[in-house]
Amino acid sequence: MRRVMREMDAEEFGLWGALYRIDPWGEERADLRTGILCTLVASALGGKKGKRYKPDDFMPKFDAPEKPKRSLYDQFKAITIAAGGKVTERGG
C-alpha cells in the first residue's frame, strides 16, 4: 500500500476507483462469470423440471449460516424411533 501511495497521486487513484465501479475485477467477478457459465450448462442439459437457474445458484456462499446441530437427546430419540422403539418425553 505504501508503494501505491508513493507512486500514484489522488487523481489516478480516483480514476482506478471509477474504473472498478464500471467494470469490477477480482474473485467475486470471477465467481459471477463461472456462475453464468454453470447456469447456461445446467439449463442446456435440462436440469430439474421447471427450475430456472440463476448464477447465484452456483456461486460459493461463504457467509451461509451453520445448520443447527441436534442435541444428543434428539439424536437418541430419532435412532430409537427408527429402530421401532418408543420414547417418553423428558420430564414426565
KOLVEX-222120 format. One record per residue: residue number from 1; residue in three letters; x, y, z of N, C-alpha, C, O in turn. Coordinates in steps of 0.02 Angstrom, whole numbers. Last residue first. Layout:
! residues N
    nr   rest      n_X      n_Y      n_Z     ca_X     ca_Y     ca_Z      c_X      c_Y      c_Z      o_X      o_Y      o_Z
   NUM    ala        X        Y        Z        X        Y        Z        X        Y        Z        X        Y        Z
...
This chain:
! residues 92
    nr   rest      n_X      n_Y      n_Z     ca_X     ca_Y     ca_Z      c_X      c_Y      c_Z      o_X      o_Y      o_Z
    92    gly    -2067    -1812     1610    -2133    -1837     1627    -2138    -1909     1633    -2191    -1936     1647
    91    gly    -1947    -1762     1569    -1981    -1725     1622    -2049    -1754     1639    -2086    -1725     1679
    90    arg    -1953    -1807     1397    -1916    -1789     1458    -1962    -1753     1506    -2008    -1717     1487
    89    glu    -2064    -1931     1331    -2037    -1863     1333    -2003    -1850     1399    -2022    -1878     1451
    88    thr    -2016    -2093     1286    -2059    -2050     1326    -2025    -1982     1330    -1963    -1978     1333
    87    val    -2013    -2185     1140    -1977    -2137     1180    -2027    -2096     1220    -2075    -2069     1192
    86    lys    -1998    -2350     1075    -2039    -2294     1099    -1997    -2248     1143    -1951    -2270     1177
    85    gly    -1925    -2422      924    -1936    -2414      996    -1981    -2356     1012    -1999    -2317      968
    84    gly    -1887    -2436      794    -1951    -2464      814    -1966    -2458      888    -2015    -2486      912
    83    ala    -1776    -2371      752    -1767    -2442      767    -1832    -2474      792    -1832    -2533      809
    82    ala    -1824    -2243      745    -1807    -2277      682    -1799    -2351      693    -1813    -2391      648
    81    ile    -1831    -2215      882    -1893    -2220      843    -1880    -2257      777    -1921    -2297      756
    80    thr    -1693    -2213      912    -1738    -2259      947    -1803    -2269      907    -1825    -2326      898
    79    ile    -1647    -2109      832    -1622    -2177      822    -1668    -2228      853    -1682    -2280      823
    78    ala    -1718    -2000      887    -1726    -2017      816    -1703    -2089      802    -1736    -2125      765
    77    lys    -1671    -2001     1020    -1742    -2010     1006    -1752    -2032      934    -1791    -2079      921
    76    phe    -1535    -1972     1002    -1555    -2035     1033    -1628    -2051     1016    -1644    -2108      999
    75    gln    -1547    -1842      949    -1516    -1895      909    -1536    -1964      935    -1554    -2008      897
    74    asp    -1605    -1776     1057    -1642    -1781      994    -1613    -1835      948    -1650    -1869      913
    73    tyr    -1499    -1788     1150    -1564    -1820     1164    -1604    -1828     1099    -1635    -1880     1088
    72    leu    -1401    -1711     1091    -1388    -1782     1100    -1454    -1819     1112    -1463    -1875     1088
    71    ser    -1475    -1597      972    -1450    -1614     1039    -1439    -1690     1042    -1466    -1727     1002
    70    arg    -1418    -1554      810    -1467    -1587      854    -1435    -1601      922    -1375    -1615      927
    69    lys    -1363    -1393      757    -1349    -1463      773    -1403    -1490      819    -1430    -1455      862
    68    pro    -1411    -1289      622    -1412    -1303      694    -1402    -1378      706    -1428    -1420      670
    67    lys    -1294    -1247      498    -1354    -1285      513    -1355    -1300      588    -1304    -1322      615
    66    glu    -1228    -1082      489    -1220    -1153      504    -1287    -1185      519    -1331    -1153      548
    65    pro    -1260     -969      353    -1264     -988      424    -1257    -1063      433    -1277    -1103      390
    64    ala    -1141     -918      235    -1201     -956      247    -1203     -977      321    -1152     -999      348
    63    asp    -1037     -845      185    -1068     -821      247    -1131     -858      263    -1173     -834      302
    62    phe     -999     -899       65     -952     -904      121     -983     -883      187     -958     -903      240
    61    lys    -1053     -981      -61    -1084     -940       -9    -1043     -947       54    -1050     -995       92
    60    pro    -1011     -983     -235     -998    -1003     -165    -1030     -954     -116    -1034     -894     -129
    59    met    -1139    -1002     -360    -1085     -963     -330    -1074     -984     -258    -1122    -1000     -223
    58    phe    -1249    -1059     -416    -1185    -1094     -424    -1126    -1057     -394    -1069    -1078     -402
    57    asp    -1355     -975     -396    -1363    -1045     -376    -1297    -1083     -377    -1289    -1134     -343
    56    asp    -1318     -857     -457    -1310     -862     -385    -1317     -933     -360    -1289     -951     -308
    55    pro    -1362     -873     -589    -1290     -879     -574    -1277     -888     -499    -1230     -923     -480
    54    lys    -1508     -978     -586    -1478     -911     -584    -1404     -920     -568    -1385     -969     -537
    53    tyr    -1628    -1084     -668    -1566    -1072     -633    -1544     -999     -638    -1560     -963     -686
    52    arg    -1783    -1136     -645    -1747    -1084     -683    -1685    -1067     -642    -1690    -1039     -587
    51    lys    -1862    -1289     -655    -1815    -1248     -617    -1781    -1199     -663    -1753    -1218     -715
    50    gly    -1939    -1374     -732    -1969    -1312     -709    -1922    -1267     -670    -1942    -1211     -653
    49    lys    -1843    -1512     -684    -1902    -1488     -721    -1930    -1425     -690    -1942    -1422     -630
    48    lys    -1669    -1483     -670    -1732    -1504     -638    -1790    -1474     -677    -1787    -1417     -700
    47    gly    -1575    -1499     -824    -1581    -1485     -752    -1646    -1513     -723    -1674    -1561     -750
    46    gly    -1546    -1478     -963    -1612    -1494     -939    -1622    -1479     -865    -1673    -1449     -846
    45    leu    -1430    -1434    -1016    -1435    -1505    -1002    -1503    -1525     -973    -1514    -1584     -960
    44    ala    -1450    -1297    -1021    -1444    -1334    -1084    -1452    -1409    -1073    -1478    -1443    -1117
    43    ser    -1446    -1266     -884    -1508    -1254     -922    -1507    -1294     -987    -1558    -1322    -1007
    42    ala    -1313    -1297     -855    -1368    -1332     -820    -1433    -1325     -858    -1472    -1372     -863
    41    val    -1246    -1205     -940    -1237    -1277     -949    -1295    -1315     -917    -1323    -1361     -947
    40    leu    -1291    -1080     -889    -1300    -1097     -959    -1297    -1173     -969    -1340    -1201    -1003
    39    thr    -1245    -1089     -757    -1316    -1080     -771    -1332    -1101     -842    -1382    -1135     -854
    38    cys    -1107    -1094     -778    -1141    -1152     -749    -1216    -1149     -761    -1248    -1200     -774
    37    leu    -1087     -963     -828    -1073    -1021     -870    -1109    -1084     -844    -1137    -1122     -883
    36    ile    -1123     -890     -713    -1160     -880     -776    -1149     -939     -822    -1196     -964     -853
    35    gly    -1026     -933     -623    -1097     -947     -609    -1139     -939     -672    -1186     -978     -682
    34    thr     -912     -879     -682     -919     -951     -678     -991     -971     -665    -1016    -1019     -694
    33    arg     -941     -742     -662     -933     -768     -730     -941     -844     -731     -973     -871     -776
    32    leu     -943     -741     -520    -1003     -724     -559     -998     -751     -630    -1046     -781     -655
    31    asp     -810     -772     -491     -864     -817     -469     -928     -804     -507     -963     -851     -525
    30    ala     -750     -657     -545     -735     -723     -574     -788     -774     -554     -809     -814     -595
    29    arg     -799     -562     -456     -817     -557     -526     -805     -624     -561     -845     -645     -603
    28    glu     -737     -605     -339     -810     -603     -343     -834     -601     -415     -882     -634     -433
    27    glu     -598     -591     -373     -628     -656     -363     -705     -656     -367     -734     -702     -395
    26    gly     -578     -457     -498     -564     -493     -436     -603     -558     -431     -638     -578     -478
    25    trp     -661     -306     -552     -618     -364     -564     -608     -398     -497     -627     -371     -445
    24    pro     -795     -205     -624     -757     -234     -568     -714     -294     -590     -729     -328     -639
    23    asp     -822      -77     -711     -806     -145     -731     -763     -178     -677     -702     -180     -683
    22    ile     -863       38     -639     -891       23     -705     -882      -51     -723     -928      -83     -748
    21    arg     -788       34     -522     -861       39     -517     -895       22     -583     -950       -5     -583
    20    tyr     -659       32     -577     -684      -27     -540     -760      -25     -534     -793      -77     -539
    19    leu     -653      162     -630     -650      104     -675     -677       42     -641     -714        3     -671
    18    ala     -653      235     -510     -709      243     -558     -711      184     -606     -765      158     -621
    17    gly     -530      194     -457     -592      180     -421     -653      185     -466     -699      144     -461
    16    trp     -443      246     -552     -446      173     -543     -511      154     -506     -542      103     -522
    15    leu     -469      383     -529     -485      353     -594     -489      277     -590     -533      246     -621
    14    gly     -419      398     -399     -490      408     -413     -512      378     -479     -567      351     -484
    13    phe     -283      377     -426     -319      331     -381     -394      337     -392     -429      286     -393
    12    glu     -258      489     -504     -253      422     -534     -290      371     -492     -324      327     -518
    11    glu     -278      589     -405     -317      589     -466     -317      520     -499     -369      494     -519
    10    ala     -183      561     -306     -254      555     -290     -297      552     -353     -347      516     -355
     9    asp      -45      468     -379      -75      526     -348     -150      515     -339     -178      466     -363
     8    met       67      338     -344        4      356     -376      -24      418     -340      -28      420     -279
     7    glu      183      303     -274      186      307     -347      122      331     -381      123      345     -441
     6    arg      154      304     -137      214      339     -162      210      353     -237      231      405     -261
     5    met       42      223     -129       37      293     -107       96      335     -132       88      395     -145
     4    val       99      104     -173       45      135     -212       40      208     -194       33      251     -238
     3    arg      187       81      -68      214       91     -135      161      126     -179      178      171     -217
     2    arg      100       60       37      144      118       39      172      134      -31      179      192      -50
     1    met       41      -59        0        0        0        0       43       63        0       27      112      -32
